[in-house]
Amino acid sequence: MVERTTVRLPEELLRRAKRKAADEGRTLTSLIEDGLRLVVSDDRNKAKSRRPLPVSTATGGLLPGVDITKFSDIQGMDDLEYAERMRRGFK
């Protein structure tokens, strides 16, 4: 049985979620559902891997094109990482 509920989200988070759902050609509901399934699954620790830092292993400095003073660069990296996880099916 499918239930309806009201969820209160920060405006920016909702805006990003809607954009991501549209970019992936899916509904906001399906995006939220997949996210909740991931969080409440027993395999939660497996799916929650360490995020690679945008640091060069050779020099120890930031990778080319990454400006940590610009939040949009970090947000873009998050979006790319999320899209890759979706492509792999959260594996």
Helices and strands as residue ranges (DSSP letters): H 11-23, H 28-40, H 44-47, H 71-88
